[in-house]
């Protein structure tokens, strides 16, 4: 299992980025959450098997057609608890 924090910069708020992210997470069996940050970025906490995570991160680099992703920053997190769903907060 791999757990990461992904910070996505660009035009990612007000374009349904979190909803598309939740749908893609469900497709790849990713557990975690997505939330808007005050600075305009979206923060994603994601936990999954390594191969699913790689595919999800690849998707995060481009995001949905409604968004424009300029940059993503990935931080590895300690796998300390099992998440049970993917929520929008």
Residue pairs with C-beta under 8 A, 6 or more apart in sequence:
1 47
1 48
1 49
1 50
1 79
2 47
2 48
2 49
2 50
2 53
2 76
2 79
3 32
3 45
3 46
3 47
3 76
3 77
3 78
3 79
4 45
4 46
4 47
4 53
4 57
4 74
4 75
4 76
4 77
5 43
5 44
5 45
5 74
5 75
5 77
6 43
6 44
6 45
6 46
6 57
6 60
6 72
6 73
6 74
6 75
7 37
7 41
7 42
7 43
7 44
7 72
7 73
7 75
8 17
8 41
8 42
8 43
8 44
8 60
8 63
8 69
8 71
8 72
9 40
9 41
9 69
9 70
9 71
9 72
9 73
10 63
10 67
10 68
10 69
10 70
10 71
11 67
11 68
12 40
12 41
12 42
12 63
12 67
12 68
12 69
13 36
13 40
13 42
15 64
15 66
15 67
16 64
16 66
17 34
17 42
17 63
17 64
17 66
17 67
18 34
18 35
18 36
18 42
18 88
19 88
20 63
20 64
20 66
20 67
21 34
21 42
21 44
21 60
21 63
22 34
22 86
22 87
22 88
24 30
24 56
24 59
25 31
25 32
25 34
25 46
25 56
25 86
26 86
28 48
28 52
28 53
28 55
28 56
29 48
29 49
29 52
30 46
30 47
30 48
30 52
30 53
30 56
30 86
31 46
31 47
31 48
31 82
31 83
31 84
31 85
31 86
32 44
32 45
32 46
32 47
32 83
32 86
32 87
33 44
33 45
33 83
33 86
33 87
33 88
33 89
34 42
34 43
34 44
34 45
34 86
34 87
34 88
34 89
35 42
35 43
35 88
35 89
36 42
36 43
37 43
44 60
45 77
45 83
46 53
46 56
46 86
47 79
47 82
47 83
48 56
57 72
57 74
60 69
60 72
61 69
61 72
62 69
63 69
